[in-house]
């Protein structure tokens, strides 16, 4: 019986002391492989410098680079009784097409935030 590449990766992570390594999905293992590949620099002999990994504020899992759709918002076309001359309190509605933006995502719980934004304290 042949062991899958995913299972071999889980076994390796378990030997490294990674908690719950056997519960990693194939998608999570691919994300991990992509992170390792992004850090490897073949022209410099795959110099793997330490990485400051950010963690999810909800479940403490490592955040991974990803993409999300960001809605385009605009003021509603009808007057809002709460709107003052400065525009505060204006009702917003989706407008136009969403755009793809880079984010940091938690593969465990789904939390995401814009890359470069600070995690909530």
N, C-alpha and C positions, 0 to 999 in steps of 0.2 A: 504494500500500500504506500502510495506517494503522499508526502506531507505538502500541503499548499504553501506557496510563498507567504501568504498572510499568516498562516500558523507558525511558520518558521520565524517571522518577524515578531509575533507575540511571544514566542518562546525566548527569543533573544532579549526582548524588553524585560521579561520576567526575570531572566538571569541577571540583568542589570539592576534589579530591585525596583522596577517600576510597578507601583501599586495598581491592581486591577488590569494588568497587561492582557490577560486572556479575554477581557470583555471589550477590547478595542474593536471597532468595526473595520471592515476593509477600507471604507472611506477615510477613517481617521488614520489608518496606517499609510494610505496614499498621501494624505496631508503631511504627515511626519516625514515621509520620504522626500516630498517636495521641499520642505523646510531644510532638510539636510542638503539636498542638491543645490538649493539657492545659496547656502553658506559655503559650499565647496567651490573653490576657485581653481580650476585645472591649471591655469597659467601660473599659479603660485604653489603648485603641488598640493592642492586640496587643503589649504591652511584653514582648519576649523577653529576660529577664534571663539571664545566664550560669547554666548548670546544672552542679552538681558530679556528673558521671556516674561511677558506680561500675563497676568492671570485674571480669570473671570471674577468680577465682584460678587456674583451670585453663588457659584459653585466651586470656585478656586481652580478650575481646569485651565490648562494653558490656552491662551488665545492664539488663533492661527489666521494668517492673512486670507482674505476672501473678498467677495464683491456683494453688493446689495443694490436694490433699486431705491433711489431717492425720489420722492414725489416732488413735483413742481407745484408750488402753492401760489395762489393769487387772491387778492381781496374779492369777496363776493360782489356780483354785479349790481345787487340791490342795496339800497341804503340800510345800514344797521342802526337801530335806535341807540345802541351803546357806543357808536363811533363818535369820537370828538374830533376837533380840527387837526390834531396831531396824528390821527389814525390809530390811536390806541383803542383796543377793543374791537377792531375790525374782524368780521367773520372771514375765515379763509376757506377756500375750496380747492380741490385738485384742479390743475390747469396744465394743459399740454401733456407731453409725454414724460415719463419718468426717465431718469438717467442712471447709468451704472456708475457706482462710486466704490473706491477701495475701502474696506473695513477690516477690523479685527473681529473674528467670530469665535464663539465658544462651540466646539463640536459636540459638547455634552448637553448643554441646556438651550442653545440657540441664541444667547445674548450676543449682540453685536454693537459696535460703536465705530465712528469714523476713525480712520488711521490718523494719528497725531493728536487726537483728543485725549484728554486726561480721564482716567477712570474715576467714577464717583468715589468720594472719600467715605 
